[in-house]
Amino acid sequence: MLNQRVHRVFHAMGAPKRRMIVERLSRGSVAVSDLAAPLKLTVAAVVQHLQVLEEAGVVRTEKIGRVRTCRLEPSGLLVAEQWMAERRSLWERRLGLLDELLADNAETTKGDTHETHA
C-alpha cells in the first residue's frame, strides 16, 4: 500500500543520522565501516540505521567479499517525492482559488467605499 511505503520513507528519513547517511551516499557508494567515524557512531549503530533505510527502500547494501557496501536507491525517495507533489498541487489549487476570491472581493469592495462621520 502506498501510504505504508510513504510512512516508512518518512520514518526512515526522520532521524538526523539517517539523513546524514543519505546525504553521504548521494555522493556515491561507501563501505559501511567508512560511515561510522564521520557520524561518530559504532559500526553496529550504522548497521541499524542502514536496516531502517533499506527496509524503506532508500538504500541498498551488498556484501562483496568481506566488505559490506551501501548505496543510495534514488527510486526509494520517489514515493515521498510523489506524495509531496500531490499535496503541493492540492494546496496550490486551493491557494489559487483563494487568490481569485480575494481579488474578486477587492474589486467588489473597491466601489463600495463609504465615508464614516464621527
N, C-alpha and C positions, 0 to 999 in steps of 0.2 A: 504494500500500500504506500502511496506517495507520501502521505502525512508522516508515516513512521520513518521513511527514508529522510525526509526533511528534518524531523526531530533528531535523528541520530547524527546528522551532519552538524546541526546547530549545537547539540550537546557536546560533540567532539571538539568543535571549534570554540566552545565556551571557556576552556581553560587556557590561561595565558601561555603556559609552557607548550601546550599543543599548537597554539598559533605560532609560537616561535619555531617549533619543529617544521610546520608547514612553510613558514617563511624561508627557513634554511633550505628545505627541499625544493623550493621554487627555483633555486639556483642550480639544482642538479642532484643526482643520486649521491648517497653518502652511506658509509658503514655505520651501523647502529652505535658501535663503540665510539665513533668520532662525534656523535651528537651529545654525548654525556657531559664532557668537560665544559664546553661553552655554555651549557644550560645549568651548570653546577648541580647535576643530578647523577645518581648512580646509573650504571647500565641497566640494572633491574627496573628502575623507575622509568627510564626512557622506553624500555620494552613495554611496560604497562601503558604508557601514553600511546605508543605506536599501535598497541592492540585496539585501543578505543578508536583511533583514527582509521585503522584498517577495517574494523567492523562497520564503520560509517562509509567505507568506500573512498576515503580521502587519500590514503597512501597504500602502497603495496610493498611487501617485503619479500625477499627471496634469499635463500642461503646458497652461496657459491663457495664450495669448499668449506673452510672454517669461518668464513665471514658472512654475516647477515647484513645485506644491503637493503636500503629502503629508498623509495622514490615516490614522488607526488603522482597521484592519479587524478589529473585535472577533471575528468568526467565526473568524479565524485562530488566536486563542488558545484557542478552544473545543476543538480537538483535544487540546491539552495538558491542559486542564481535565478533559476526559473521561478521559484516561489516568490522571491523578492520582486522580480519583474512583474509578475501578476499583481502583487499588492501595489506596486508603484503605479501601474497602469490604472488600477481601480481608483486610487487617490488622485491621480492626475485628472481623470474624468470628473470626479466629484468636485475638485477644486476649480476645474474649468467651468462647471455649471454654476458654482458659487460666484465665480468671477463675473459670469454673464448676468446673474441675478443682481449682483451689486451694481454693475454698470447700468442695467435697466432701472434699478431703483434710484440711482443717482440722476439719471435723465428725467425720471418722473418727478422727483422732488426738486429738481432744478427750477422748474416753472412754478412750483408751489411755495415759494418763499414768502413768508408773512412777517411783517414787522410787528413787533410787540411794543406796546406803550406801557410805561410804568405809571 
